Amino acid sequence: MSDVSTMTDGAAAQTEPEFDYNDIVPYDPAAAKMGMWLFLFTEIMLFGALFIAFAMYFTMHTWEFRQGSGHLNPIMGGFNTLVLLTSSLTMALAIAVLQRGKKELCIKLLDATLAFAVVFCIVKAFEWGGKFEHHLYPGTDLMASLSLGEQTFFSLYFVMTGLHALHVLVGAALILWVRRTVMNGRVNKNRMSLIDNVGLYWHIVDLIWIFLFPLFYLIS
């Protein structure tokens, strides 16, 4: 009797379907892409409003803005621009190789993108650290002694570059999440929506910096 029970249990184990995450999670790439574009539109509106504010104040305080820009380090800004442009390339390549089923290479390219994000934040931390060391930030006596135009310039600088740095950190966290899902197979060449949408987000973050760099670092 026990032999029959064992045989029955073995047959049931053979016929029982394996759990597959991809079978129970609805997959609608078109809806996911539309939702991401709607979200990115709100991000563009946010930075667009800040760019309009910058342009307005720049026309009012052109000379002071150029004076303020002279206190920034264009070499650091240019290096960070190169870093982010390269990170966009590695992100795009990660998506391309995953479409061809090259999982391990995709993970390596995602790691490279994360490394570039870390480098960007480190450089930005050093740059901000120099400003804080010299008390060149809103709320200090030195800042209060500057002209209204220069105070406005540095206020916009810290708000806009700080907001962008926050988006870089969020993007890095999303890429780390994508890396994990690629490793466990939840994102693969047949299910690309997550990595595609995170890639879109990362490219928008990089594009915003391409506008920030000349506005703040090159106007002097």
Secondary structure, DSSP 8 states (H G I E B T S, - for coil): -HHHHHHHHHHHHHHS----HHHHS---HHHHHHHHHHHHHHHHHHHHHHHHHHHHHHHHSHHHHHHHHTTS-HHHHHHHHHHHHHHHHHHHHHHHHHHTT-HHHHHHHHHHHHHHHHHHHHHHHHHHHHHHHTT-STTSHHHHHS-HHHHHHHHHHHHHHHHHHHHHHHHHHHHHHHHHHHHTTSSBTTB-HHHHHHHHHHHHHHHHHHHHHHHHHS--
